[in-house]
Amino acid sequence: MSKVETPRPIRGTQDIFGPDAEAFAFVVETFERVRKLYRFRRVEMPVFEKTEVFARSLGETTDVVSKEMYSFDDRGGESLTLRPEFTAGIARAYLTDGWQQYAPLKVATHGPLFRYERPQKGRYRQFHQIDAEIIGAAEPQADVELLCMADQLLKELGVADGVTLQLNTLGDADSRDSWRAALLAYFQAVRGELSEDSQDRLERNPLRILDSKDPRDQAFVADAPKIDEFLTAEAEDFFGAVTSGLDAAGVKWQRLDKLVRGLDYYRHTAFEFITDRLGAQGTVLGGGRYDGLMESLGGPATPAVGWAAGIERLAMLVEGVGEDVADWAVVVEDDATLGEATGALGAIRRAGMSAELFATGSPRKRFDKAVKSGARSIVSYAMRDGTIDRRIKAGDADGIRLVGALKES
């Protein structure tokens, strides 16, 4: 009989285990705690949607739609897509599920996303994000609220050192249209000297040329028209309110006038939290205001702002989060004492402490395994002269206090 070959994992996916899994969980747990502090409602979203939800919201010509989406036809012949991001699905739910009644609506979620892109450090084809959105709030204070939440999250994760908030304004619709026209004219004049990607973007997405890393484009980006030359008075006031709000909240920021979002529905605030600890792809959290998105999905004009962050990338920055150790190790040194040990195990857990049972393998080595596990306290059961002998090794004050409770269990 030939040996069956074990299937290999799909490229761009990962099995998360051990300290990596603990760091992942720490990011999620911290996010959940912070989102409750800011009174964001938890939502759970479908993993797949109709393809048009993402095609219409992200734009048919974006790289995500044209190159990176996992789309397929279901048995009914309808095109479905595994979600490449959260915002479009949340916007769809806002329109179809009657969430308008809660506006301004503050929601948060986390889970897996899917993009067919080249795997690299901290980036996978199945990856995970945390996401926060405020829908139905046109005031700059909503932008400030989200940025304060992101700043506090990074601080509570212990990763804020070396992370910089970069901030820009894209202006209102009039500002952006004027700026886009000026960029288009400027880059058209040097079209033949731009990279192939930027030549492709020129007609449909000229703003994206500004964040090109290609040296051929960089030679022209520095002298490209700046958004500040085209801001309306209203757009200036909006950005001023955002920056003054951040200053009042003690959130440090840097202006980066090249920071853009290419799609037409983005307005006003755009931001990224950047680090140099993850290689060339240094963004750990990013977002902006997308006041035109609902209209692209057939809804009424609805202001909104949000951000997302990769859980894997944040987990890579987290330090000092190893595998958790148990409060108690319960050791069965003689199989005849299993019932007594099981009772103690239940008593410890009912007292709100974690416990692990050591009852397999060589009886002589079970206690040694318990010691190596790092458990804070150990209780072991053995038979001595026909009776059960219980020994307790309490590693801390909590362990000592539980001794009495164990003796009564």
N, C-alpha and C positions, 0 to 999 in steps of 0.2 A: 504494500500500500504506500503510495507516494505521500510525502509530507505536505500538509496543507500550509501554504504561505500565509503568514499573518498580514492582514491589510495594513498599509501605512497610513498615517494621518494625512488629511488633505492639506496641500501646501497653503500656507497663510492662515492655518488654524493652530490652536495650541491647547494642550492639556495643562491646566493650572493646578499645582500641587505644592504642599509643604509651605515654606515661608512665603513663596510667591502668592499662594492662595490666601494666606493670612493678611498680607499687605493689600491684596485686592479687596478682601472683606473689610479691612480697616477703612479704605477709601469710601466704600459704600455706606458703612455704618456712620462714618463722620458726616457724609453728605446727608443722610437721613436725619441726623440730629440737627444739623445746621438748617436744613430746609424747614424743619418744624419751628425753629427759633424765628424764622422769617415768615411763618404762616403760609407756606406754599402747600397747596393740596397735592396729595399723591395721586397720580394717574397711571394706569397700565394701558399700553397701546398694542394693537395688533402687530405681529412680526411681519405681515405682508399686507399690502394695499393694492388697489387697482393701479396699474402702471401710470395712468394719467395723473394720479395724485402727485407723483414725483416729477413726471415729465413737465407738467404745467407749472409746478411751483419752483422747480430748480432750473427750468429752461431747457428746451430741446437741444440746444447747442452746447451745453456745458459738458465738461469732461465726465462728470458723474453720470449724466444721462446717456451720453453717447458711447462711453467706454467702460464704465465701472459698475453699472447696475446688474444685479442678478434678476433677470426677468424670465418668465416662463408662461406658457399657456396652460390653464387648468383644463379639466376634462370637458368643461362647458365652452371651451374656446376663448375664454376671457384672459387677457394679458394681466398677469399679476407680477409684483416685484417685491422681493425681500427688502425691507426698509434700509436705505443707505444713511438716513438721518431721521431725527425725531420731529423736527418742526413742522414738516408738511403734514404728517399724520395728525399731529395735535391741532393744526389749523383746520384740517378736514373735520375732525371731531367737534371742534368749536362750532362749525357751521351746521353739521348734521345731527348733533346730539342735543342741541338747545342750550349749550353752555353760555350763550350770550347773556342769559339772565343773571349770570354771576359776575359780569364785567364790572370793574376790571378783575380779571381772573388770573390768579397766580397758581401755576401748576409746576410740578417737578416729577421726573421719572428717571429710570435707568434701565439698561438692558443691552442685549446684543444688536449690532448693526452689521451690514454686509456690503462690502465694496470689492470689486475685482480690480485691485491695484497691486503694484509691486510690493511684496512684503519687505519691510525694513525695520530698523530698531524701534520698537514700541508701536508699530503699525502692522495690522493683520487684516486678512480678508474677512474674517469674522472677528469683530472687535466689540468693545463695550464702552458705552458713554453714560455719563450723568448729564442731565439736561434740566434747565429751568427757564420758564417763559412767563411773561406778563402780557396778557392780551386785553385790549380795550382801554389802555391807558396811554394818552397822548402826551402827558406831562413829562418833562425831563427828570422828575423825581423817580419815575419808574426805572429809568436807566441807572440812576444813582443807587437805587435799592438793589438792583441786580449786581452791580459792580461791588457794592459793599458786601453782599452775600458771597460773591466769588472770592473776594479778598479775605474774608473771615474763614472761609472753607480752607484756603491754602495755608493760612496761619495755623488752623487747628489740626491740619494734616502734618504740620511741621515742615513744610516744603517751601515756605514763602521766601526764605533767604536765597538771593540770587535769581528770584523771579521778578520781572518787571512788567507793569501794566503799560502797554502802549495804546494810545488813544488817538482817534481822529474823528473828524466830522465829514460826512458825505453831503451835508446840506439838505435842504428840502428839494422837492421835485424840480423847481425852477433852477436852483443852484446847480443841481446835478446835471440837468440837461445842458446848461451853458458850459459847464466844465467838460462834459463829454464831447461836445462839439469842438471845443478848443483843443482837446487831446487828439481827437480824430484828425483835425487839420495839421497839427504839429507832427504826428507820427506818419501821416500820409506823405509828408515832404521827404521823409527818410526811409520810406517803406522798404526799399531794396537793401538797406543795410541792417534791417532788423532780423532777428532769428525767425526760423520757419514758423514756430509756434505763435510768435507775436504777429507775424504777417497774417496768420489765420485768425487771430483774435481781433485784428484791427477793425474790421467792419462790425462785428457782432458784439465785441466785449473789450473796447480799447482800454478801459480802466485796469484790466488785469495785466496789461503790459507793465504797469508801475511796480508790480511785485515780482517781475521776472528776475531770475537769478543769472540769466545768460549774460556773459560779458558784452556781447554784441548789443544787447538792449540797455544794459547799465550805462553805456556811454551816452545815451540820450535821455535816460530817465531823470538824471539830476537837473536838467534844464527844462523839463516838461512843465506846462502850466500847472499852477498850484490851486487847490480848491479854494483857498482863502481869497483869491482874486475874484471869485464868482459867488460868494455867499451873499444871500439876501440878508436884510436886517433881522428878519425873523429867525433865520438859520443861525446867525451869529449869537442872538440872544439865547437860543436853545442850547448851543454848545457852551456858552458862558455859564448857563444855569447848571449844566452837568458838571463842569470842572469846578465851579464854586461849591457844589454839593459834595463832591469828592474831597475837596480841601477841608470842608467843615467836618466831614466824617473821619478825617485822618487817613484817607486812602491815597497813597503816593502814585503818581502817574507821570508818563512822559508823552509828549506830543510826537506823533509820527505821521507826517502829512502824506506819506506814500501808502499808508495802510488803507486798503480798499476792499469793497465787496462788489463783485462784478455784475450781479443781477439787478435789474432795474427797480425792483421793489424795495431795495435797501435804501434807507434814509438816515440822515443825521448820524447818530453815534455808531462807530465801529471800533472794536477793541480786541486785543489779544494779550494774554499773559505769557511772557516769553522767558525761557531759560537757556543757558548754554550747556546744560548738563545732559542733554539728550541728543547731541550731535547737531547736524545741519537742520533737522526738523525740530525746531525748538519751541513750538507753540504747545502749551499744556492746557489752555482754556481760551476760547474765543467766542465772539458773538457780535451782536449789533441790533439795530432797530430795523424792522422790516414792515413798514407801514403799508406797503402795497401788496403784500402776499395774499390776503384774503380775496382781493379782487381777482387775482389770477385763478382762484379756485371757484369763481362764480358767486362770491359773497359780497356784502357791502364793504365799503372802505372801512378798515378797522386797524387802528394803530396797535403795534405790538413790538416787543423787544425780548431777546432771549440770549442764552449762551449754552454751550456744551463743552464737555471736557472728556478726554479719553481716560478710562479707568486704568488701563494697562500703563499708560504713560505716567499718570500720577503715582501709581504703585511703584514704579521704578525709582521715583524720587523719595519715597517714604523710607526712613531709616529706623532701625531699632525695633522693627516688628517681626519677631520670629514666630515659630510655632508656639501656640499656647500650651502652658503646662497645667495639669490638673491641680485642684486644691487638695484632693485626696487620691491616694492609690490604695485600693483594697486588695489584699494579697491572700489567695487561698493556697497555703503551704501543704495542706492535706485535703484531698478531694472530699473527705467526709464532712468538712466544715463549710461546704459550698452554700448550704442553706443559710447558715448564720451570716456568712459574708454577704450574700445577696440581700439579706435584711438590712445590714449596715449600709450597703450601697444605696438602697432606697432612702434610708433615713438621712444620709448625707445630702442627697439630691433634693429631698423635700425641704431641707434646711437652706436651700439656695446656693449650695456649693457644687462645684463640678467634681466628678469622681470617675475613675477608670478601674475596671476589674482586671486583675492578673490571675488567671486561672487555667491557662493553657501552657503547654511545654513542660519541661522538667520541673517538678515541684521544688527541687532544691534551688533552681535558678530564678524562680518567680520573684522572690524578694529582691534579688539583684537587679532584675529588670525594672522593678518598681523604683528602686533607688536611681537607676540610670534615666528614668523617665523625667526626673526633676520635680516630681510632685511635692507640694509643700508639706504635706503630712502623709503618713503611711499607717495603716492599720492592717495587721496580718493575723491569720487564723491558722492554728495548727492543733494537732491532737497530742496531749501530754498525759500519759498514764490514764488513757481512756476518757479524758475530759477535754473540752475545747479550751485552748489557751489563746488568749487574745493579747497581742502586743501593739502598743500605739507609739509611733514615733512622730511627735508633733513638731513641725518645723517652724511654726510661728504662733503668735498669741491666739489667732482664730482657731488654729488646730487644737490648742490646749483647751480652749473653752468648749469645744465640741466633744471632748472626751466624755464628759458626764452624760451628754445626750446619747452618745453611742452605747454607753453601758446600760442605758435604760431601754434601748431599742430592741 
